[in-house]
Amino acid sequence: MAVVKFATVLIVLLIFYNIPLESFAEKYPLCLFRIFFDRHCIGCGTTRAVWSVLHFNLIEAIGYNKLIIVSFPLLAGCTFSWIMNNPGRKQKSYISKIRQ
């Protein structure tokens, strides 16, 4: 199952990597925060920032969204955890390990 998950993530990353930046660099999606408050929200620029990180352009990524420094490693860690999670394996909690 992990191989299928890994292949899926790899295919999605390859597709996302090959999208030209011009296709979403100038266009903003519908953002209710921006509509109501006329300011950028905490998530504005995240898609362009992830695209820039995948192209190893970290300065540009930080320019799009400064929180990419925190959010990209978290996204990568969550994706890795999802790939490695084996639903057939019984997982013990930390407390149950202590009680034994």
C-alpha positions as CSV (number, residue, x, y, z in Angstrom):
1,M,0.0,0.0,0.0
2,A,2.9,2.4,0.8
3,V,4.2,1.9,-2.8
4,V,0.8,3.0,-4.2
5,K,0.7,6.0,-1.9
6,F,4.3,7.0,-2.8
7,A,3.6,6.6,-6.5
8,T,0.5,8.8,-6.2
9,V,2.4,11.5,-4.3
10,L,5.2,11.4,-6.9
11,I,2.8,11.7,-9.8
12,V,1.0,14.6,-8.2
13,L,4.4,16.3,-7.5
14,L,5.6,15.8,-11.1
15,I,2.4,17.3,-12.5
16,F,2.5,20.2,-10.1
17,Y,6.2,20.7,-10.9
18,N,5.6,21.0,-14.6
19,I,2.8,23.6,-14.4
20,P,4.2,26.9,-15.6
21,L,4.3,29.6,-12.9
22,E,2.7,32.0,-15.2
23,S,-0.5,30.0,-15.1
24,F,-1.2,31.0,-11.5
25,A,1.4,33.7,-10.7
26,E,-0.8,36.7,-11.5
27,K,-4.2,35.2,-10.7
28,Y,-5.6,35.1,-7.2
29,P,-8.2,32.5,-6.2
30,L,-11.4,33.5,-4.4
31,C,-10.4,34.4,-0.8
32,L,-13.1,35.5,1.6
33,F,-10.5,37.0,3.9
34,R,-9.2,39.2,1.1
35,I,-12.8,40.1,0.0
36,F,-13.9,41.2,3.5
37,F,-10.8,42.8,4.9
38,D,-8.9,43.8,1.7
39,R,-5.7,42.2,3.1
40,H,-3.7,39.1,2.3
41,C,-4.5,36.2,4.6
42,I,-2.0,33.9,6.2
43,G,-2.4,31.4,3.3
44,C,-2.0,33.8,0.4
45,G,0.9,32.8,-1.8
46,T,1.2,29.3,-0.4
47,T,0.7,27.5,-3.8
48,R,3.2,29.7,-5.5
49,A,5.6,29.3,-2.6
50,V,5.4,25.5,-2.7
51,W,6.0,25.6,-6.4
52,S,9.1,27.8,-5.8
53,V,10.4,25.4,-3.2
54,L,10.0,22.5,-5.6
55,H,12.1,24.4,-8.1
56,F,14.7,25.2,-5.3
57,N,14.0,28.9,-5.4
58,L,13.7,29.5,-1.6
59,I,14.1,33.3,-1.7
60,E,11.2,33.6,-4.1
61,A,9.1,31.2,-2.0
62,I,9.7,33.3,1.1
63,G,8.6,36.3,-0.9
64,Y,5.3,34.7,-1.8
65,N,4.6,33.4,1.8
66,K,7.0,33.8,4.7
67,L,5.3,30.9,6.6
68,I,6.6,28.4,3.9
69,I,9.6,27.9,6.2
70,V,7.3,26.2,8.6
71,S,4.5,24.9,6.4
72,F,6.5,23.1,3.8
73,P,8.4,20.9,6.3
74,L,5.1,20.2,8.0
75,L,3.5,19.3,4.7
76,A,6.4,17.1,3.8
77,G,6.3,15.4,7.2
78,C,2.5,14.8,7.1
79,T,2.8,13.4,3.6
80,F,5.6,11.1,4.6
81,S,3.6,9.9,7.7
82,W,0.6,9.2,5.5
83,I,2.7,7.2,3.1
84,M,4.3,5.1,5.9
85,N,1.1,4.6,7.9
86,N,0.2,0.9,7.7
87,P,-3.5,0.5,8.6
88,G,-3.0,-3.3,9.1
89,R,-0.5,-2.7,11.9
90,K,-1.8,-2.3,15.4
91,Q,-0.4,0.9,16.9
92,K,0.2,1.2,20.6
93,S,0.0,4.5,22.3
94,Y,2.8,5.8,24.4
95,I,0.8,5.3,27.6
96,S,0.0,1.6,26.9
97,K,3.8,1.0,26.4
98,I,4.5,2.5,29.8
99,R,1.9,0.3,31.5
100,Q,3.4,-2.9,30.3
